[in-house]
Amino acid sequence: MDAFCDGRVLSNINDAKRHLVLHCNARTTSVTKKGDHKGYGTVCYHPNSLAHILSLNNVKNKYRVTYYSEGDHCFVVHSSKFIFRPSKGGLFYSDMTNDVKKFLSIQ
C-alpha cells in the first residue's frame, strides 16, 4: 500500500470505496481517503500520518529500481531520481531535498 500525508501533492482527494486499517508502532488507525499523485498514481491519503509510505512492490511495478548493497546501501528509483537510504533503525527513507544530487553522485 502507498499512503501520503501531504494533501498539497495530491489531486482528486475523495472517499475510498474500502477503508484501510493501518498498524504502526504508535497505534492503529483507519485510512478512508484516497487521492492521485501526478506521475505516480492513486494512493491512500492520511493527513495525520508523519510520512509518505511507498510499497517497494508498487514502486518496482512503475519504475526501474536498483539496490546497491555495497557502498551506498540504497535503493535508487531511476525514472523519478529518488534515493532511499536506511535510517539507523533500518527503515529506508528518501531525503526529498537532496535526491537529485545524491542520484547523480552514484551514477
N, C-alpha and C positions, 0 to 999 in steps of 0.2 A: 504494500500500500504506500502511496505517496500522500503526504499531508503538508500543507503550507499554513503558516500562521499570519502572514502579512497579506491582507486583502488588497493592498495597493498594487501588487504584482499580478493580480488575478482579474479576470473579467467574468461576466455571466455567473456571479455567485448566486446560488439558489439552493433550495432544499433538495437533499439527496433522496432517492427513492427508498434506499435502505440506510439505516444508521450503522455506524461502525463503533464497536467498543474498543477503546484504545487503553492498553495497560502499560504503565511505566513505573519507575521506582517510586514516584511520589503518590500516585493514585490511579484510579480507573475513571475514565470519562467517556462520554458518548459524543461522537462526531456526527452531526446531522446535516452539514452543508457541503457543497462541492463548488468548484469554480474551474475556470480554464486559464492555463498559463500559456501565453504565446510562445510557441516554439517547443513546448513540451507536451501539452495536452491537458486532460481533465485530472484534477487532483482533489483530495479531501481538503476542506477548509476548516481550521480550528483556530480562531483568533486568540485563544488563551494558551496555546502551546508556546514553548520557548524557542523553537527552531523549526525549520523546514525539514521534513523527513522524506528521503527518497529510497525506494526499494532498488537495490542493485539489479535484481531481476528485471524490473521495469525499465531501468536506465539502459541496460545492455540490449534490450529489445528495440530501443530507439537510436542508440549511438554506439560507436565502437568504444570499448573500454579496455584499457591496458592496466595491468597491475605490475608494478615494479617491486619485487620482493627484496632486492638488494639496493643499497644506497639510499634512495629517496623514500622507500616504503610507502608508496602512494598508489591510488587509483587515478588514472587520467581519463576523463571523458572527452574524447578528441574533438568532436564537432562543436561542443559547447565551450571547450577550453577550461572546464572545471577540473580542479585537482582536489582529491580527498586524501588527507593525511591523518594518521592515527593520533588521538589525544593520549594523554598519559594513562587514561583508563582503557584505551584500546578502541574507543568508538571513533570511526572515521568521520571527519568533518571537512568542510571547504571554507577557506578564508576568502570570502567573495570580493574583498578589496584588493587582493594581490594575485588572484588566479592567473591572469594572463601573463604577468611577469614570471611566475613560477613555471607555467607551462612552457614558455619559451626557453627557460634556463635548462630544462631537462631534455629538450629535443635534440 
